[in-house]
Amino acid sequence: MSVGGVKAIVHIFVESNSIEKVAKQVSKLDEVLDVYEVTGEFDLILLVQTSDIRGFREFLKNKILSVQGVKSAVTSIVLYTHKKGGEETGE
């Protein structure tokens, strides 16, 4: 992650029968690094990166929450990465 960048995990709850459609739409967004369909309370988990917190806010409001089929999103900002891709990191 570049200095000043924001990496976040976004949990998305999707309307019934919309998971595939929403996954395809969010996968096209430049800020989205990874998209996972999961079991549990939420339907999709995204790993995203933006240039700063203001950019993350705009991304969430204008791109994620405006996707048809997205019911809600819960976000977690990544503070530090201890391990990535099976390797310990210092990010």
C-alpha positions as CSV (number, residue, x, y, z in Angstrom):
1,M,0.0,0.0,0.0
2,S,1.3,3.4,-0.8
3,V,1.9,6.0,1.9
4,G,-1.3,7.8,2.6
5,G,-3.4,5.2,0.9
6,V,-6.4,3.5,2.5
7,K,-7.0,-0.2,2.3
8,A,-10.3,-1.5,3.6
9,I,-12.4,-4.6,3.9
10,V,-16.1,-4.1,2.8
11,H,-18.7,-6.7,3.8
12,I,-21.8,-6.4,1.6
13,F,-25.3,-7.7,2.2
14,V,-27.1,-8.3,-1.1
15,E,-30.7,-8.6,-2.1
16,S,-32.0,-12.2,-2.8
17,N,-30.8,-13.6,-6.2
18,S,-28.5,-10.6,-6.9
19,I,-25.1,-12.0,-5.7
20,E,-23.8,-12.8,-9.2
21,K,-24.9,-9.5,-10.6
22,V,-23.5,-7.4,-7.8
23,A,-20.2,-9.3,-7.8
24,K,-19.8,-8.7,-11.5
25,Q,-20.5,-4.9,-11.1
26,V,-18.2,-4.4,-8.1
27,S,-15.4,-6.4,-9.8
28,K,-15.2,-3.8,-12.5
29,L,-14.4,-1.0,-10.1
30,D,-10.7,0.1,-10.1
31,E,-10.6,0.4,-6.3
32,V,-11.7,-3.2,-5.8
33,L,-8.7,-5.5,-5.4
34,D,-10.5,-8.8,-4.5
35,V,-14.1,-10.0,-4.4
36,Y,-15.2,-13.0,-2.3
37,E,-18.6,-14.7,-2.2
38,V,-18.9,-16.0,1.4
39,T,-21.1,-17.8,3.8
40,G,-22.5,-16.1,7.0
41,E,-24.2,-12.8,7.7
42,F,-22.9,-11.1,4.5
43,D,-22.8,-12.2,0.9
44,L,-19.7,-10.6,-0.5
45,I,-16.4,-9.4,1.0
46,L,-14.3,-6.9,-0.9
47,L,-10.8,-5.8,-0.4
48,V,-10.5,-2.2,-1.7
49,Q,-7.8,0.5,-1.8
50,T,-8.3,4.2,-2.3
51,S,-5.8,7.1,-2.2
52,D,-7.1,8.6,1.0
53,I,-10.0,8.5,3.5
54,R,-12.0,11.1,1.6
55,G,-11.6,8.9,-1.5
56,F,-12.8,5.9,0.4
57,R,-15.9,7.8,1.6
58,E,-16.8,8.8,-1.9
59,F,-16.1,5.3,-3.2
60,L,-18.4,3.8,-0.6
61,K,-21.2,6.4,-1.1
62,N,-21.1,6.8,-4.9
63,K,-20.0,3.4,-6.1
64,I,-20.7,0.6,-3.7
65,L,-23.9,1.8,-2.1
66,S,-25.3,2.9,-5.4
67,V,-25.0,-0.6,-7.0
68,Q,-28.5,-2.0,-7.6
69,G,-28.9,-5.0,-5.3
70,V,-26.7,-3.8,-2.5
71,K,-28.7,-3.7,0.7
72,S,-26.0,-2.5,3.1
73,A,-22.2,-2.5,3.7
74,V,-20.1,-2.7,6.8
75,T,-16.5,-1.5,6.5
76,S,-13.2,-2.1,8.3
77,I,-10.2,0.1,7.6
78,V,-6.9,-2.0,7.5
79,L,-4.5,-0.5,10.1
80,Y,-1.6,-2.9,9.5
81,T,-0.9,-6.0,7.5
82,H,1.0,-8.7,9.4
83,K,0.9,-11.4,6.8
84,K,-0.1,-11.3,3.1
85,G,0.1,-14.1,0.5
86,G,1.6,-16.5,3.0
87,E,4.5,-14.2,3.8
88,E,5.0,-12.0,6.9
89,T,4.9,-8.3,5.9
90,G,5.6,-4.9,7.4
91,E,2.8,-3.0,5.7
